[in-house]
Amino acid sequence: MNGTKALSAVLRFGTFEVDLQLREVRKHGLHVRLEEKPFQILELLLERPGELITRGALRKRLWPDTIVGYEHGLNTAVRKLRELLGDSAQSPRFVETIPRRGYRFIAPVENSAKVAAAGGKLMLVVLPFQNLGGDSEQEFFADGLTEEIIAHLGQLNPKRLGVIARSSAVHYKNSGKSINEIAAELGADFAMEGSVRRAGKRVRITTNLIEAKDQTHVWSAIYDRELRDILSVQQDVSLQVGSALAIELLPD
């Protein structure tokens, strides 16, 4: 059975929407033209995001009766797909090339059926906290604090507030991308960013909550703590952050 029958009619990733019934692609809600072969490649990649789609599977779907000569057609179709998405083979955001094997769709894909069922669920990404000191011990502290905050926020109200997994958020550590770009790629409504600065036996933790659609600060806080017990500091700050964000994002 064709895998697309099990998919939602509309799939979203980044600033794009793919309507599988109308067989069209939209960017920022506006229709953009994509030829049939590149569309079929995108369709097959979206059936199994994150998985390798071999060149053989693509040939079987797109050129079932062609034994030779399909390589050029496949390369051309992938190039046209990347051009439409503004993607790059050298630094992919959407379509990754697995040399001599095939392709993989690497961006998060949002299923409109799940969104409808979520009933207005907000999505939050906690970006890796910056280490402003530079030493490796402080780097471990910043990474541990990020993980602790993600774990705590994920337990607040999963039905109303979704927290992007750490394994996805960590890819944006020192990426240089804007909040708008990151939120678009992950489908997030809000982003939390922060920093850690240590001075002797004290540490200062700065946190900021940003609304993705206009990149404005919604909330911020600074926590000064003594580093007697690293785990206690991480837990205490994550609880404080969780209480504050519950008020900001889940007011009732």
GITA-V528397 format. One record per residue. N is the residue number from 1. RES is the residue in one letter. D_LAST is the distance of its C-alpha to the last C-alpha in Angstrom with 2 decimals. Layout:
[[N RES D_LAST] [N RES D_LAST]]
//
This chain:
[[1 M 45.21] [2 N 43.83] [3 G 40.58] [4 T 39.00] [5 K 38.75] [6 A 35.98] [7 L 34.02] [8 S 31.50] [9 A 33.20] [10 V 31.42] [11 L 30.97] [12 R 29.46] [13 F 30.37] [14 G 30.23] [15 T 30.78] [16 F 32.68] [17 E 32.22] [18 V 34.90] [19 D 35.38] [20 L 37.54] [21 Q 38.51] [22 L 39.54] [23 R 40.80] [24 E 39.63] [25 V 37.80] [26 R 35.48] [27 K 34.58] [28 H 31.82] [29 G 32.08] [30 L 35.82] [31 H 38.46] [32 V 40.72] [33 R 44.00] [34 L 44.64] [35 E 47.86] [36 E 47.95] [37 K 49.04] [38 P 46.38] [39 F 43.76] [40 Q 45.03] [41 I 44.78] [42 L 41.15] [43 E 40.48] [44 L 42.07] [45 L 40.24] [46 L 36.85] [47 E 37.80] [48 R 37.81] [49 P 35.84] [50 G 36.74] [51 E 39.95] [52 L 43.52] [53 I 45.01] [54 T 48.75] [55 R 51.23] [56 G 52.97] [57 A 49.93] [58 L 49.57] [59 R 53.29] [60 K 53.09] [61 R 50.25] [62 L 51.56] [63 W 55.32] [64 P 56.22] [65 D 59.84] [66 T 60.50] [67 I 62.10] [68 V 62.99] [69 G 61.76] [70 Y 58.06] [71 E 57.28] [72 H 57.74] [73 G 55.63] [74 L 52.77] [75 N 52.87] [76 T 52.94] [77 A 50.01] [78 V 47.84] [79 R 48.87] [80 K 47.87] [81 L 44.46] [82 R 43.89] [83 E 45.08] [84 L 42.55] [85 L 39.67] [86 G 40.98] [87 D 41.41] [88 S 44.11] [89 A 46.10] [90 Q 46.55] [91 S 42.88] [92 P 40.88] [93 R 37.21] [94 F 37.44] [95 V 40.85] [96 E 42.53] [97 T 46.25] [98 I 47.54] [99 P 51.21] [100 R 53.70] [101 R 51.14] [102 G 48.53] [103 Y 45.06] [104 R 41.45] [105 F 38.20] [106 I 36.16] [107 A 33.04] [108 P 29.74] [109 V 29.81] [110 E 26.82] [111 N 27.40] [112 S 26.04] [113 A 25.91] [114 K 23.44] [115 V 21.32] [116 A 21.33] [117 A 20.39] [118 A 17.45] [119 G 15.67] [120 G 14.59] [121 K 14.17] [122 L 14.28] [123 M 17.31] [124 L 17.97] [125 V 21.44] [126 V 22.35] [127 L 25.86] [128 P 28.55] [129 F 28.62] [130 Q 31.81] [131 N 34.51] [132 L 35.98] [133 G 38.66] [134 G 40.49] [135 D 41.54] [136 S 40.90] [137 E 39.40] [138 Q 36.66] [139 E 36.19] [140 F 35.53] [141 F 33.02] [142 A 31.13] [143 D 31.15] [144 G 30.03] [145 L 27.13] [146 T 26.00] [147 E 26.26] [148 E 24.40] [149 I 21.39] [150 I 21.40] [151 A 21.65] [152 H 18.78] [153 L 16.32] [154 G 17.53] [155 Q 16.33] [156 L 12.65] [157 N 11.58] [158 P 14.79] [159 K 13.88] [160 R 11.35] [161 L 12.86] [162 G 16.65] [163 V 18.74] [164 I 22.34] [165 A 24.93] [166 R 26.87] [167 S 30.09] [168 S 29.10] [169 A 27.69] [170 V 30.78] [171 H 33.05] [172 Y 31.80] [173 K 33.00] [174 N 35.37] [175 S 35.44] [176 G 35.56] [177 K 33.32] [178 S 30.85] [179 I 27.07] [180 N 27.50] [181 E 30.12] [182 I 28.28] [183 A 25.03] [184 A 27.22] [185 E 29.14] [186 L 26.20] [187 G 23.91] [188 A 21.17] [189 D 18.63] [190 F 18.28] [191 A 20.85] [192 M 21.01] [193 E 24.47] [194 G 26.02] [195 S 29.33] [196 V 31.14] [197 R 34.05] [198 R 36.18] [199 A 38.66] [200 G 40.73] [201 K 38.63] [202 R 35.44] [203 V 32.95] [204 R 30.63] [205 I 27.64] [206 T 26.07] [207 T 22.90] [208 N 21.66] [209 L 18.83] [210 I 20.28] [211 E 19.17] [212 A 21.97] [213 K 22.69] [214 D 23.91] [215 Q 24.18] [216 T 22.48] [217 H 21.00] [218 V 17.25] [219 W 17.40] [220 S 20.31] [221 A 21.51] [222 I 24.86] [223 Y 25.58] [224 D 29.09] [225 R 30.22] [226 E 33.56] [227 L 34.64] [228 R 35.92] [229 D 34.05] [230 I 32.74] [231 L 30.58] [232 S 28.96] [233 V 28.21] [234 Q 26.69] [235 Q 24.49] [236 D 23.44] [237 V 22.60] [238 S 20.64] [239 L 18.47] [240 Q 18.01] [241 V 17.20] [242 G 14.68] [243 S 12.80] [244 A 13.01] [245 L 12.04] [246 A 8.87] [247 I 7.90] [248 E 9.73] [249 L 9.00] [250 L 5.71] [251 P 3.80] [252 D 0.00]]
//
